[in-house]
Amino acid sequence: MSLTKLERSWARTALATMFPSGAHPRLPGADAIDGGASLDDVCRAVPARVALGLRASVWLVALAPLFVVFRLRTIVGLDDGAREKVVLALLSSRFYFVRQLTLLLKAFGALMVVAATGVRKSIVGRESLVRLGRN
């Protein structure tokens, strides 16, 4: 079950919003991968019901500006600030299915970014990015 060209574009933009470059000096953003092509590869490899959920999550994020910022645009047609506002609104929605579909896309995006060539080398074997324990 492949994604359409439009869905790949939406996925690329959504993942770039969720994983911006420059957020941390050791972590690349979604620019380490082609989010649309990577998600398309995943959709062709996973069971149909998982691919359907991923497609639904892409459609949800892509069309959310209509309901979140009340603009007649998809996620691609917004500036970076508005995109972030839309994604944060979806992740904090009072509706469980909205939060979970958005989180599904974000979880797969994180797996794809970390699996990218060169990314694992930049984070494995170094000091932890997050400190755990008591201060």
Secondary structure, DSSP 8 states (H G I E B T S, - for coil): ----HHHHHHHHHHHHHHS-TTSBTTB--GGGS-HHHHHHHHHHHS-HHHHHHHHHHHHHHHHTHHHHT--SS-GGGS-HHHHHHHHHHHHT-SSHHHHHHHHHHHHHHHHHHHHSTTHHHHHTTS--SS--S--
